[in-house]
Amino acid sequence: MTLADATAAKLDAASADLATRDSVLVAFSGGVDSAVVAAIAHDALGEDAVACTAKSETLPEAELDDAFAVAEEIGIRHETTSFSELDDPAFVENDGDRCYHCRTMRLGELFDTARRLGIETVCDGTNADDPGEGHRPGLRAVEELDAYSPLLEHDITKAEVRAIADHFDLSVADKPSMACLSSRIPTGLAVTEERLSRVEQAEELLRTWGFEQFRVRDHDGLARIEVDEEELPRALDPDFVRAAREHLLECGFDHVTLDLEGYATGSVSPAGEEADEQTDRTNVLSAEYPTS
């Protein structure tokens, strides 16, 4: 894909910027933002650029698999490290600053990895649209830890990120945003390994059935399935209804519902809590999948 002149100029500036650094470690989820940063860094620095994925209970296994695949596409060295958000009572409490606690721990782990590898700069995938998305406690952690955000620094918007990903021929160019699993748990309800696990298992079913934009929200035992409005007819297919009911009950949910309003970002979190989880929604309409 040929980039628009303005976007190409921003890409060149970001690449030249990273080329001035001795080495960089990219906080790498495998999503489109971090993938573009990794691709730019790899082009600019070659073997002195490293992508690193921090594994934890809130990262779905499927996303980790995607991260490995995208790193291989880019050709960048890919490291992993591990930590647990559940070790922090403030995160488990799940208040309005949950994403701040999570991002602080995740970036902290990546800075530790960078020091161990002798790398001077840690980059993240914050883009130019992110600061205007409302309540974003995760960005506070980025600022406090002094991670470098080349997309933000060079005014690269989300639309331009996707265009650059297409330019690099990355498979994630059109990948929907995917916030961590804790975003499926309503604010004020404790984040536990049991809840994270059953959400991940439930969402794997929707992925298997070919849904593209979806969430399974965990309302303390009640599973609320959200799919994109265009995909709602498929979610009402009797075969899927039966499979969803049976599988989600096996995962440990007591009730299974389909939200008739469709997928909406941030429907259980403070408005704008994540770039991917932005709008608070009330007055939810849902249809319960029969459990007997």
C-alpha angles and dihedrals in degrees: 000000000000112000125225111259094250092050092046090052091052091048091051091049093050091048093049090048094053091044089065091063124087093225141340137204114207119212094232125196095157091244120129097265097051091039091057092048089050092049092050092046093048091050091048101041109016111196091006090071118081129184115212128191118199108213121211141146091275095058111087114230090234090058090051090052089051091051091055091048095048093046088054090050090053093043093228124144107259124207129179132206132178139225138151125238087193089073088072114076090201090060093045090052087064101211126160091286097055092118091052091055092045095047092046091055095042095048091042089057090049093050088052089051091048091053090049090052094044093245118152105202133047114200129194133193101248106145131203094264096054101079091058095054098095126245103021110164090167090068090058089061090051090053095044094050092042097233112172118242109196094179091054093041091055096040095246109167127210091258089052091047089058091046091051091047088053089048089055089046092238117170091223095061091110098026112136117243114268120197120198120280094257089070087073091065116082116248110266095029111106117253108235134174089243093056094044091049096050092047091052092049091047094050091049087065091056090047090051090051090054101252111154108192113034149125135196108213117204111218096181096290099342113101114211111195116206122188131171113280091246090055097049095098089058091050089057093054107122093231092054092044090055093045093047093049094048097042098045093048088052088052089060105265119136097206134020123209137175116220106229091201090065132222117341128171118246097006092152099030139069111283112278095003091145134015085245095039104051116139130059113220131194136178092051118192116211141169117215117229103228113254097199 
